[in-house]
Amino acid sequence: MSSLASGRQQEVQRIVDALSIAIAQHRLRPGTRLIEAQIVEVLSANRNHVQAALQRLALQHIVTISPNRGAKVSQPCAREAREVFIARRAVEDAVLAGINAEKLARFSEEIEAHQQAEQQALASGDRRNIIRELSAFHLLLAKISDNQVLSEILANLMVRSSLIVALYQRNDTPASQCDEHCAVLDALRVGQNDVARSIMRDHLHHLEQQLDLMDSPAESLTLRDALTGSQP
């Protein structure tokens, strides 16, 4: 791979990451128009790189691109919402099946730091921090499982889940999920993977049950504010 190609790929990935994080943290909500010129300006990016990033996100069903209308953050329908949770149950079950006590021990410090971050986020009442930390738990488990393909699939599903939560979750503030996360870890530490997988299935079922598929999306931040992390 040439250094030029590598540099281009890194730049496209930077833009993908910036947009994905803004979407996952509900700074960019479903239906928000993604105006190329604004992304170029805010992220100090090349227009061709921005277009490539939007195309990549469209392939991941995170962005929708329409002829003559440009790109916008996807708005998953009720059926897609259910299918995303079906997929998450399958993927996260496989993630947990790949974790043993030895792998868990190698990440003990990172796990402890994350559990503290979850508690602090919940105590703060900051919705974005809560969403970020609760989602990060699932991605951390994928990292511990050491399966790159599952990690990539789950990362996509987590962003799509964030869109679904933004559209359909009944409560404005996410319910506390720390206890269920701790229960998953406790089971894994003593080698009870089947128990951990059962807890995770119940956990994801509870998250899905919090959805009201008749709800309409709330008002979004502007693209500029979302990408610069400005508060509403």
Secondary structure, DSSP 8 states (H G I E B T S, - for coil): --HHHHHHHHHHHHHHHHHHHHHHTTSS-TT-EE-HHHHHHHTT--HHHHHHHHHHHHHTTSEEEETTTEEEE----HHHHHHHHHHHHHHHHHHHHT--HHHHHHTHHHHHHHHHHHHHHHHHT-HHHHHHHHHHHHHHHHHHHT-HHHHHHHHHHHHHHHHHHHHHBSSSS----HHHHHHHHHHHHTT-HHHHHHHHHHHHHHHHHTB-TT--------HHHHHHT---
